Amino acid sequence: MAGFRYLIFFLLCLLIASCAQVGSISGGTRDVSAPGPIDDQVLPKNESVNFNGKSVEIPFDEFFKLNDPTQNIVIVPPHANVGAAVKRKTLQLSWEEDLQPNTTYAIFLNNAVRDISEGNDSIFQYVFSTGNYLDSLTYSISVVDAWTGKAASKCLLALFDEKTNDLRSFGETNSDGIVTLNYLPPGTYRVSSFYDENGDLTLQPHEKVGFPVNPIVTIDKSTKDTIPIRVFLPERAPKIRTVTFSGPGSFLIGATRDISDAAIFLNNSAVDSSQYKFISPDSLQLFVDVSELNLAEIIIRSNNINDTVSTRFTDARKNHPIELRCTNPYNQVAPSESAQFKLNDLILSVDTSLIEVKNLKDSTIIHNYIVSFYRNELTFYLDKQDVAILSFSFNEGAVRSLSGSSLPLLSNVTFKAERSYGSLLLNLEYYTSPILVHLEKGGNTFRIEHVAVPTKEYILSEIPPGDYTFRVVRDLNNNKVWDVGSVSLGVQPEVVDTYSKQTKIRANWEVALSLIPID
């Protein structure tokens, strides 16, 4: 219940903030080609005190147009509704409400002023006080991406009065992920940050969000928070996210939650577990005879999801040929692997008399092998000693599937020697709880190792030569996935340590490396 109240509070705060963004009337963040204010002609001047009027005039250095001023112009604290009009090159702002005494106000122009010809937006902040002084405290913090650790630029930060929930300031991070909120009075505030991708200044389910480790901060002097906010993409609502039909008879199904315990139904009939396989905990491949179907209603029922989705497909898609292909990357088999082929349909039987395996080194035919199949995967087990390249020849009908028989295939597969690979000897003793070690190459994850008990000597073998980097997820709950945070529960995402320095792996060579994050 407490978590639910926190979620409602957070959403209300964002609703209050739906028209604000940081800037400055005197050279704030803006496009260099966008309209700019003429500072010394602003009436009353920026940072005025003892302000008792109900209007402001801001001349600009070129003609401009207003962009949705009702939403994009806001006064903070939100004690008035600001109207806007344009007279030649001057923006006229006005309101009817009486403002509170001895209060510092900021009017935010959040992309409200736009160049007529180019459409460039300007972001400014006009500040004044109804008392004889301006509040002068500042709050500064950095925002980073929780997964990459990189600076999160153009990420919004909102500061709310902890007692009244009034928006007190609103800012946007710079290219270094840093934002400073100015003109703050002493007080206790709630802090939150989110990526406003669609520009509506309201948190959407698809937008990254974050909050400080201590979301409530007391500011009695200018403050710089040294612990960055880590923004993350929230876990989506439990549902089926994608269903893709692939001829002649399989569906790739992805969900937003773990569905490894799911019961699957097709057109109201339960599907036997022998007809699908899990690709990952949240995705599976379903094999179905669709010869008599043009519509599939798929239901997933699990502890995490109860959802239904329908998809249609044409006869042309159903009539896709039944094809085999080698699933080993680049048709290369590592020493610990076996040659494997994948059918685009559910395998029912294999006729080895229609399969020929030839050693290309001496053109001898290999008969001493074992072949097995699971769902749509065909695996060959054989003696790989003195084997370099094998030719696998499948005649038509060698593999019988749910939708018919496979087409012919000739595929050469290379069996790599152990000396072709390098290895890593990792010192992981810095970590005292389960971790996920991501070995990355060229910006992509090459391998993920779950290490339940980190040790001083952990070996990663069969690594192709190349340059690699590392990412370590501190998997505190030992569930073998990176858990993002939760706004409603006030839970931070699991910590990710990024090691950006490249490590070169050479063939037939072992590299020793200690993974120790820099605090």
C-alpha positions in Angstrom: 0.0 0.0 0.0 2.9 2.4 0.8 4.4 1.7 -2.6 1.1 2.4 -4.3 0.8 5.8 -2.4 4.3 6.7 -3.5 3.4 5.9 -7.1 0.3 8.1 -7.0 2.3 10.9 -5.4 5.0 10.6 -8.1 2.5 10.7 -10.9 0.7 13.7 -9.4 4.1 15.5 -9.1 4.8 14.9 -12.7 1.3 16.2 -13.6 2.1 19.4 -11.7 5.3 19.6 -13.6 3.8 19.2 -17.0 4.9 22.6 -18.4 8.4 23.3 -17.0 12.0 23.1 -18.2 15.1 24.8 -17.1 16.9 27.7 -18.8 17.8 31.3 -18.3 16.7 34.6 -19.8 20.3 35.7 -19.8 22.0 33.2 -22.0 20.4 30.0 -20.9 20.5 26.7 -22.8 19.2 27.2 -26.3 20.0 26.5 -30.0 22.4 29.2 -31.2 20.2 29.9 -34.2 17.0 30.1 -32.2 15.5 33.5 -31.2 17.3 35.2 -28.3 16.0 37.7 -25.8 17.4 41.2 -25.7 18.4 41.1 -22.0 18.7 44.9 -21.4 15.2 45.6 -22.8 13.3 43.0 -20.7 10.7 44.8 -18.6 10.8 44.4 -15.6 14.4 43.3 -15.9 15.4 39.7 -15.1 16.1 39.0 -11.4 13.9 41.9 -10.3 12.9 42.2 -6.6 9.8 43.8 -5.0 7.9 42.8 -8.1 4.2 43.8 -7.8 3.0 43.7 -11.4 1.1 41.1 -13.4 2.9 41.2 -16.7 6.4 40.9 -18.3 7.6 42.0 -21.7 10.6 40.1 -23.3 11.9 41.5 -26.6 13.7 39.1 -28.9 16.3 39.6 -31.6 14.1 38.3 -34.4 10.5 37.5 -35.3 9.2 34.3 -33.7 6.1 32.3 -33.2 4.7 30.6 -30.1 4.6 26.9 -29.7 1.7 25.6 -27.6 2.2 28.4 -24.9 -0.6 27.0 -22.7 1.5 23.9 -22.1 5.0 25.2 -22.6 4.9 28.3 -20.5 4.7 27.8 -16.7 5.3 29.8 -13.6 7.0 28.1 -10.6 5.7 27.9 -7.9 2.4 27.3 -9.8 0.4 30.1 -8.2 -0.9 31.6 -11.5 -1.9 30.8 -15.0 0.4 32.7 -17.4 -1.0 33.9 -20.7 1.1 34.8 -23.7 0.8 37.1 -26.7 3.2 38.3 -29.4 3.6 41.9 -30.5 6.1 42.1 -33.4 9.3 40.8 -31.8 8.1 41.0 -28.2 6.7 38.3 -26.0 4.0 39.6 -23.6 3.3 37.5 -20.5 0.5 38.2 -18.1 -1.6 36.7 -15.4 -4.6 37.7 -13.3 -3.9 36.0 -10.0 -2.3 37.8 -7.0 1.1 36.2 -6.3 2.3 35.3 -2.8 4.4 37.9 -0.9 8.2 37.3 -0.3 8.4 34.6 -2.9 10.9 33.9 -5.7 9.1 33.0 -8.9 10.5 31.6 -12.2 8.7 31.6 -15.5 9.9 28.8 -17.8 9.6 29.1 -21.5 9.9 25.5 -22.5 10.4 25.5 -26.3 7.5 28.0 -26.4 9.5 30.5 -28.5 10.2 29.1 -32.0 12.0 30.6 -35.0 9.4 31.4 -37.8 11.5 30.0 -40.7 13.7 27.4 -39.2 11.5 26.1 -36.3 14.3 26.2 -33.8 13.1 26.2 -30.2 14.4 28.4 -27.4 14.5 27.5 -23.7 14.6 30.3 -21.2 13.9 31.1 -17.5 12.8 34.5 -16.2 13.2 35.0 -12.5 11.7 37.7 -10.1 10.8 38.0 -6.4 7.8 39.6 -4.8 10.0 40.3 -1.8 13.2 42.3 -1.4 15.5 39.5 -2.2 15.9 36.5 -4.5 16.2 33.0 -3.2 19.8 32.0 -4.1 20.4 28.4 -3.1 21.3 25.9 -5.8 21.0 22.1 -6.1 23.3 20.3 -8.5 23.4 16.6 -9.4 24.5 14.4 -12.3 22.3 11.8 -14.1 23.7 8.7 -15.8 22.3 5.8 -17.7 21.9 2.9 -15.2 23.1 0.3 -17.8 25.9 2.1 -19.7 27.0 4.4 -16.9 27.3 7.2 -19.5 26.1 10.7 -18.9 22.4 11.2 -19.6 22.1 14.4 -21.5 18.8 16.2 -22.0 17.2 14.4 -19.1 14.7 16.3 -17.0 15.1 16.8 -13.2 12.1 17.9 -11.1 12.3 19.3 -7.6 9.1 19.4 -5.5 8.2 20.9 -2.1 8.1 17.9 0.2 5.1 19.3 2.2 2.9 21.0 -0.4 4.0 18.9 -3.5 4.4 22.2 -5.4 6.9 22.2 -8.2 9.8 24.4 -7.1 12.2 24.0 -10.0 12.8 22.0 -13.2 16.0 21.4 -15.1 17.5 19.7 -18.1 20.9 18.0 -17.9 23.8 19.2 -20.1 26.0 17.1 -22.4 27.9 15.9 -19.3 24.7 14.8 -17.6 24.8 17.6 -15.0 22.0 19.9 -14.0 21.9 22.8 -11.6 18.7 24.2 -10.3 18.9 27.8 -9.1 16.9 30.4 -7.1 15.8 27.8 -4.5 14.6 28.8 -1.0 15.7 26.6 2.0 13.4 23.6 2.4 12.9 19.9 2.0 12.3 18.6 -1.5 11.5 15.5 -3.4 13.7 14.8 -6.4 13.0 12.8 -9.5 14.3 12.6 -13.1 13.0 11.2 -16.4 13.7 11.2 -20.1 11.0 13.2 -21.8 11.2 11.6 -25.2 8.0 12.9 -26.6 8.3 16.4 -25.1 5.1 16.3 -23.1 6.9 16.8 -19.8 4.9 13.9 -18.3 6.4 10.5 -17.5 5.3 7.9 -20.0 5.7 4.1 -19.5 8.3 3.9 -22.3 10.5 6.7 -20.9 13.5 6.1 -18.7 13.1 7.3 -15.1 15.3 7.7 -12.0 15.5 9.1 -8.6 18.3 9.7 -6.0 19.3 7.1 -3.5 17.8 9.5 -1.0 14.8 11.0 -2.9 14.0 13.5 -0.1 16.7 16.2 0.2 17.0 19.0 2.7 18.6 22.1 1.2 19.7 24.8 3.7 22.8 25.8 1.6 23.8 25.4 -2.0 24.1 21.6 -2.5 26.0 19.4 -4.9 24.8 15.8 -4.7 27.8 13.6 -5.4 25.8 10.4 -6.0 24.4 10.4 -9.5 20.8 9.5 -10.4 20.7 6.4 -12.5 17.9 6.4 -15.0 16.4 3.2 -16.3 13.6 1.9 -18.4 10.9 0.7 -16.0 9.6 -2.8 -16.3 6.6 -2.8 -18.6 3.2 -4.0 -17.7 2.8 -7.8 -17.7 1.7 -8.7 -21.2 2.6 -10.4 -24.5 4.8 -7.8 -26.3 5.4 -9.4 -29.7 4.0 -12.3 -31.8 5.7 -13.0 -35.1 4.6 -15.7 -37.5 7.4 -17.4 -39.5 6.4 -19.9 -42.2 5.7 -22.7 -42.6 4.4 -23.0 -39.0 6.1 -21.3 -36.1 5.5 -18.3 -33.9 8.1 -16.3 -32.0 6.5 -14.9 -28.9 8.0 -12.4 -26.6 6.6 -11.2 -23.2 7.5 -8.5 -20.7 7.9 -11.0 -17.9 9.3 -14.4 -17.2 6.9 -17.0 -18.8 8.9 -20.1 -18.1 6.1 -21.5 -16.0 3.4 -20.6 -18.6 0.6 -22.6 -20.0 0.1 -21.9 -23.7 -3.3 -22.0 -25.5 -3.9 -21.8 -29.3 -7.5 -21.0 -30.4 -8.7 -22.1 -26.9 -6.9 -25.5 -27.1 -4.0 -26.2 -24.7 -0.6 -26.6 -26.5 1.6 -29.6 -25.5 5.0 -28.5 -24.2 6.6 -30.7 -26.9 5.5 -28.0 -29.4 7.4 -25.1 -28.1 10.8 -24.3 -26.7 12.1 -21.4 -24.7 14.6 -19.0 -26.2 14.9 -17.0 -23.0 12.8 -16.8 -19.8 10.6 -14.2 -21.5 10.4 -15.6 -25.0 9.6 -18.8 -26.8 9.1 -20.4 -30.2 5.8 -22.2 -30.8 5.4 -24.8 -33.6 1.9 -25.3 -35.0 0.3 -27.0 -38.0 -1.3 -23.9 -39.6 -2.4 -25.6 -42.8 -6.1 -25.1 -41.9 -5.7 -21.8 -40.1 -5.6 -18.1 -41.1 -6.0 -16.7 -37.6 -4.2 -17.7 -34.4 -5.4 -16.6 -31.0 -2.5 -17.2 -28.5 -3.1 -17.2 -24.8 -0.3 -17.2 -22.2 -1.2 -17.9 -18.6 1.5 -17.9 -15.9 2.2 -16.5 -12.5 3.4 -13.3 -14.1 1.2 -12.9 -17.2 -2.4 -13.6 -18.3 -2.7 -12.2 -21.8 -4.2 -12.9 -25.2 -3.1 -11.8 -28.6 -4.4 -12.6 -32.1 -2.5 -12.6 -35.4 -3.4 -13.3 -39.0 -1.2 -14.8 -41.8 -1.6 -15.4 -45.5 -1.3 -18.7 -47.4 1.9 -17.3 -49.0 3.5 -17.0 -45.6 2.3 -20.5 -44.6 3.8 -22.0 -47.8 7.3 -20.9 -47.0 9.8 -23.8 -47.9 11.0 -26.1 -45.1 14.7 -25.3 -44.8 17.7 -26.3 -42.8 20.7 -24.1 -41.9 23.7 -24.4 -39.7 23.3 -22.6 -36.4 27.0 -22.5 -35.4 28.2 -18.9 -35.9 30.0 -18.6 -39.3 29.6 -22.4 -39.7 32.4 -22.8 -37.2 32.3 -25.3 -34.3 34.3 -24.6 -31.1 36.1 -27.5 -29.3 33.3 -27.8 -26.7 30.5 -27.6 -29.3 28.8 -30.0 -31.7 27.7 -29.3 -35.3 24.1 -28.1 -35.1 21.5 -27.4 -37.7 18.1 -25.7 -37.3 14.9 -26.3 -39.2 12.2 -23.6 -39.6 9.6 -26.1 -38.4 9.1 -28.8 -35.7 11.2 -31.9 -36.5 9.3 -35.2 -36.3 11.9 -37.6 -37.6 15.3 -37.9 -39.3 16.4 -40.4 -42.0 20.2 -40.8 -41.7 20.3 -42.8 -45.0 19.6 -39.5 -46.7 22.5 -37.7 -44.9 26.2 -37.8 -45.9 29.0 -36.5 -43.8 32.3 -36.2 -45.6 35.8 -35.2 -44.2 37.1 -32.8 -46.8 40.7 -33.4 -45.7 40.7 -36.8 -47.4 37.2 -37.1 -48.9 36.4 -40.0 -46.6 32.8 -40.6 -45.6 32.1 -40.6 -41.9 29.6 -43.1 -40.7 30.4 -43.2 -37.0 28.2 -40.4 -35.7 25.1 -39.9 -33.6 22.4 -37.5 -34.6 19.7 -36.3 -32.2 17.0 -33.7 -32.5 15.0 -31.5 -30.1 12.1 -29.4 -31.3 13.6 -27.8 -34.5 17.3 -28.4 -33.7 19.4 -31.2 -35.2 22.7 -32.0 -33.4 25.6 -34.2 -34.7 28.0 -35.9 -32.2 31.2 -37.4 -33.7 34.9 -37.8 -33.1 36.4 -34.5 -33.9 40.0 -35.7 -33.8 41.9 -34.9 -37.0 38.8 -33.2 -38.3 39.1 -29.7 -39.9 36.2 -29.2 -42.3 33.2 -31.5 -42.8 30.7 -31.4 -45.5 27.1 -32.1 -44.4 24.9 -33.2 -47.3 21.1 -33.5 -46.7 19.1 -35.0 -49.5 15.5 -33.9 -49.9 13.3 -35.5 -47.3 16.2 -36.2 -44.8 14.2 -34.4 -42.1 10.5 -34.8 -41.8 8.7 -32.0 -40.0 5.2 -31.0 -38.9 4.5 -29.3 -42.3 6.3 -31.8 -44.6 9.9 -32.6 -45.6 13.0 -30.5 -45.8 14.7 -29.3 -48.9 18.3 -30.4 -49.9 21.2 -28.7 -48.2 25.0 -28.8 -48.6 26.9 -27.1 -45.9 30.6 -27.1 -45.0 31.3 -26.8 -41.3 34.8 -25.9 -39.9 35.8 -27.5 -36.6 38.2 -25.1 -34.9 41.1 -26.3 -32.8 41.5 -25.2 -29.2 44.7 -23.2 -30.2 42.6 -21.0 -32.4 41.0 -19.4 -29.3 42.3 -17.4 -26.4 41.2 -17.5 -22.7 40.8 -15.2 -19.8 41.8 -15.8 -16.2 39.6 -13.3 -14.2 40.2 -12.3 -10.7 36.7 -11.6 -9.3 37.4 -11.6 -5.6 36.3 -7.9 -5.3 32.7 -9.2 -5.6 31.2 -11.0 -2.6 27.8 -11.8 -4.0 26.5 -13.3 -7.3 27.3 -11.4 -10.5 26.7 -11.5 -14.2 29.9 -11.0 -16.3 29.1 -9.6 -19.7 32.0 -10.1 -22.2 31.4 -7.5 -24.9 32.9 -7.1 -28.4 32.2 -4.2 -30.7 29.5 -2.8 -28.5 27.6 -6.1 -28.4 27.4 -8.8 -25.7 29.4 -11.8 -26.9 28.9 -14.0 -23.8 27.2 -13.8 -20.4 28.6 -15.7 -17.5 26.6 -16.2 -14.3 29.0 -16.4 -11.3 27.2 -17.4 -8.2 30.4 -17.4 -6.0 33.0 -15.0 -7.4 36.6 -16.4 -7.0 40.1 -15.2 -7.5 40.5 -17.4 -10.6 37.6 -17.7 -12.9 38.4 -19.0 -16.4 36.6 -18.0 -19.6 37.8 -20.2 -22.5 37.2 -20.5 -26.2 37.2 -16.7 -26.8 37.9 -15.8 -30.5 40.7 -13.3 -30.9 39.8 -9.7 -30.7 39.3 -6.7 -28.4 36.8 -7.1 -25.6 35.4 -5.0 -22.8 33.4 -6.0 -19.7 30.3 -5.2 -17.8 29.4 -6.7 -14.4 25.9 -6.8 -13.0 25.7 -7.1 -9.2 23.0 -9.8 -9.2 22.1 -9.5 -5.6 18.9 -11.7 -5.8 20.8 -14.3 -7.9 18.1 -14.5 -10.5 20.6 -14.3 -13.4 19.1 -11.2 -15.0 19.6 -7.4 -14.5 16.8 -6.1 -12.5 15.7 -2.5 -13.2 14.4 -0.3 -10.5 10.8 0.5 -9.4 9.4 4.0 -8.8 6.4 2.7 -6.9 8.6 0.6 -4.5 11.4 3.1 -4.3 13.9 0.4 -5.5 17.0 1.3 -7.4 18.2 -0.7 -10.4 20.9 -3.3 -9.7 24.4 -1.8 -9.9 26.3 -2.3 -13.2 30.1 -1.8 -13.3 31.4 -0.9 -16.7 35.0 -1.6 -17.7 35.6 0.3 -20.9 39.3 -0.3 -21.3 39.7 -2.9 -24.1 41.4 -6.2 -23.4 43.1 -7.9 -26.4 42.6 -11.6 -26.7 45.1 -13.6 -28.9 44.9 -17.1 -30.2 46.4 -19.8 -28.0 47.1 -17.2 -25.3 45.7 -16.7 -21.7 45.2 -13.2 -20.3 45.0 -12.5 -16.6 42.8 -9.7 -15.5 41.3 -8.3 -12.3 37.9 -6.7 -12.4 37.8 -4.0 -9.7 35.5 -1.1 -10.2 36.7 2.5 -9.8 34.6 4.1 -7.0 
